[in-house]
Amino acid sequence: EPAGPGDATGAEYARPQLTPYRKALPARQYRGSLAEASAAHVAREAARIVAEEGPIHHDQVVNRLIEFWNHERRGTRLVSAAEQGIRFASRPGAVVRRDGFLFADEQPVRPRNRAELDQGAEWVSLDELAEAARKVLERAESMSEDGLAVEVREVLGLRRTQDGAPRIRQAIKTLIDGGVAV
């Protein structure tokens, strides 16, 4: 699907097709409360979620853990148990925390299409936004910074949000500062 007029110049631009974002599923059916589960067990699930979905926003891992234990609402004790599991998962180096996001250690960042999730760019790591911009630039001979920001949002299937555009521009700036884009 070509970008809008004037966004790309030269050869015909073809939008990159990204793999759809997939949510992790629980390893098994959990009974009882997350608040009563061992921190080691919660840490294993947190690490598995991050390995499957990373980079993933910290709050989404907390929510996923609460869902895995079949709780319908976030409560202080549940959030605390999820947080403790995430801290334990971060200790051996399996999970790395950066900019409010959790990454699987040594795993490359692969941008995914989030159209099914109805999310804004604030739920996407700067690394993933930058990687999406890099993929767009690989296919476009040239593109304005504004055009690139719009195209990144489209490629990732993100909805427009107040905080989204500045976050995408921040990721693009890292590419410019790094000499990847000019």
C-alpha positions as CSV (number, residue, x, y, z in Angstrom):
1,E,0.0,0.0,0.0
2,P,1.7,3.3,-1.1
3,A,2.2,6.2,1.3
4,G,0.3,9.4,0.8
5,P,1.3,11.7,-2.0
6,G,4.5,13.6,-1.5
7,D,5.6,11.3,1.4
8,A,8.0,9.2,-0.6
9,T,9.9,10.2,-3.6
10,G,11.7,8.3,-6.4
11,A,10.8,4.6,-6.7
12,E,7.4,3.3,-5.8
13,Y,7.1,2.9,-2.0
14,A,5.5,-0.3,-0.7
15,R,4.5,-0.3,3.0
16,P,6.3,-3.0,5.1
17,Q,3.9,-5.7,6.3
18,L,4.6,-6.5,9.9
19,T,3.7,-9.6,11.9
20,P,0.6,-9.1,14.0
21,Y,1.2,-8.6,17.7
22,R,0.4,-11.8,19.7
23,K,-0.5,-11.8,23.3
24,A,1.1,-14.5,25.5
25,L,-1.2,-17.2,26.9
26,P,-0.9,-18.6,30.4
27,A,1.4,-21.7,30.7
28,R,-1.4,-23.4,32.5
29,Q,-4.8,-22.7,34.2
30,Y,-4.1,-21.0,37.5
31,R,-6.3,-21.4,40.6
32,G,-6.0,-19.3,43.7
33,S,-4.8,-15.8,43.9
34,L,-1.8,-14.2,42.3
35,A,-1.1,-12.6,45.7
36,E,-0.7,-16.1,47.2
37,A,1.5,-17.5,44.3
38,S,5.3,-17.9,44.9
39,A,7.4,-15.0,43.6
40,A,9.5,-17.5,41.7
41,H,6.5,-18.9,39.8
42,V,5.2,-15.4,39.0
43,A,8.8,-14.5,37.9
44,R,8.8,-17.4,35.5
45,E,5.5,-16.3,34.0
46,A,6.7,-12.7,33.8
47,A,9.9,-13.8,32.0
48,R,7.8,-15.9,29.6
49,I,5.5,-13.0,28.8
50,V,8.4,-10.8,28.1
51,A,10.1,-13.4,25.9
52,E,6.9,-13.8,23.8
53,E,5.8,-10.2,23.8
54,G,8.8,-8.1,24.5
55,P,9.5,-5.3,24.3
56,I,6.3,-4.8,26.4
57,H,5.2,-2.0,28.6
58,H,5.7,-2.8,32.3
59,D,2.0,-2.1,33.1
60,Q,0.9,-4.6,30.4
61,V,3.0,-7.3,32.0
62,V,1.3,-6.6,35.4
63,N,-2.1,-6.7,33.7
64,R,-1.3,-10.0,31.9
65,L,-0.2,-11.6,35.1
66,I,-3.4,-10.5,36.8
67,E,-5.4,-12.0,33.9
68,F,-3.4,-15.2,34.0
69,W,-4.6,-15.8,37.5
70,N,-8.2,-15.1,36.4
71,H,-8.6,-11.9,38.4
72,E,-11.1,-9.4,37.0
73,R,-9.7,-6.2,38.7
74,R,-6.4,-4.8,39.7
75,G,-6.0,-4.6,43.4
76,T,-3.0,-3.4,45.5
77,R,-2.0,-6.9,46.6
78,L,-2.3,-8.3,43.1
79,V,-0.2,-5.5,41.6
80,S,2.3,-5.9,44.4
81,A,2.6,-9.6,43.7
82,A,3.0,-9.0,39.9
83,E,5.6,-6.3,40.6
84,Q,7.6,-8.6,42.8
85,G,7.5,-11.3,40.2
86,I,8.8,-8.9,37.6
87,R,11.6,-7.8,39.9
88,F,12.6,-11.4,40.4
89,A,12.5,-12.0,36.7
90,S,14.9,-9.0,36.2
91,R,17.5,-10.4,38.6
92,P,19.1,-13.2,36.5
93,G,19.3,-11.0,33.4
94,A,16.4,-12.7,31.5
95,V,14.5,-9.5,31.6
96,V,15.9,-6.0,31.1
97,R,13.9,-2.9,32.1
98,R,14.4,0.3,30.0
99,D,12.2,3.4,29.6
100,G,9.2,1.7,31.3
101,F,9.4,-1.3,29.0
102,L,10.6,-4.9,29.6
103,F,12.8,-6.6,27.1
104,A,14.0,-10.2,26.8
105,D,17.8,-10.0,27.3
106,E,19.7,-10.5,24.0
107,Q,16.5,-10.7,21.9
108,P,16.4,-8.4,18.8
109,V,13.5,-5.9,18.7
110,R,11.0,-6.8,15.9
111,P,8.2,-4.3,15.2
112,R,4.7,-5.8,15.2
113,N,1.4,-4.6,14.0
114,R,-0.9,-3.7,16.8
115,A,-4.1,-2.9,14.8
116,E,-6.0,-5.6,16.8
117,L,-5.1,-4.0,20.1
118,D,-6.3,-0.4,19.6
119,Q,-3.2,1.1,21.2
120,G,-1.4,4.3,20.8
121,A,2.4,4.8,20.5
122,E,2.8,5.4,24.2
123,W,2.4,1.6,24.6
124,V,5.3,0.9,22.2
125,S,9.0,1.1,23.2
126,L,11.2,3.7,21.5
127,D,13.3,0.8,20.2
128,E,10.4,-0.8,18.4
129,L,9.2,2.6,17.0
130,A,12.7,3.3,15.7
131,E,13.0,-0.2,14.2
132,A,9.6,0.4,12.4
133,A,11.0,3.7,11.1
134,R,14.1,2.0,9.9
135,K,12.0,-0.6,8.0
136,V,10.0,2.2,6.4
137,L,13.2,4.0,5.4
138,E,14.6,0.8,3.8
139,R,11.7,0.9,1.4
140,A,11.4,4.6,0.7
141,E,14.1,6.5,-1.2
142,S,13.3,9.6,0.9
143,M,10.5,10.7,3.2
144,S,9.8,13.9,5.2
145,E,10.0,13.5,9.0
146,D,6.3,14.2,9.3
147,G,5.5,11.6,6.6
148,L,7.8,9.1,8.3
149,A,6.0,9.6,11.7
150,V,2.6,9.1,10.1
151,E,3.9,6.0,8.2
152,V,5.4,4.5,11.4
153,R,2.0,4.9,13.1
154,E,0.3,3.2,10.1
155,V,2.8,0.4,9.8
156,L,2.4,-0.5,13.5
157,G,-1.4,-0.2,13.3
158,L,-1.5,2.4,16.1
159,R,-4.4,4.7,16.8
160,R,-3.8,8.5,17.0
161,T,-3.3,9.7,20.5
162,Q,-2.1,13.0,22.1
163,D,1.1,11.4,23.3
164,G,1.7,9.2,20.3
165,A,3.1,11.6,17.7
166,P,5.8,13.2,20.0
167,R,6.9,9.7,21.0
168,I,7.2,8.5,17.4
169,R,9.2,11.7,16.6
170,Q,11.4,11.0,19.6
171,A,12.2,7.5,18.1
172,I,12.9,9.1,14.7
173,K,15.2,11.6,16.4
174,T,17.3,8.7,17.7
175,L,17.8,7.5,14.1
176,I,18.7,11.0,13.0
177,D,21.1,11.5,15.9
178,G,22.6,8.1,15.2
179,G,23.2,8.9,11.5
180,V,20.7,6.3,10.3
181,A,18.3,9.0,8.9
182,V,18.9,12.5,7.8
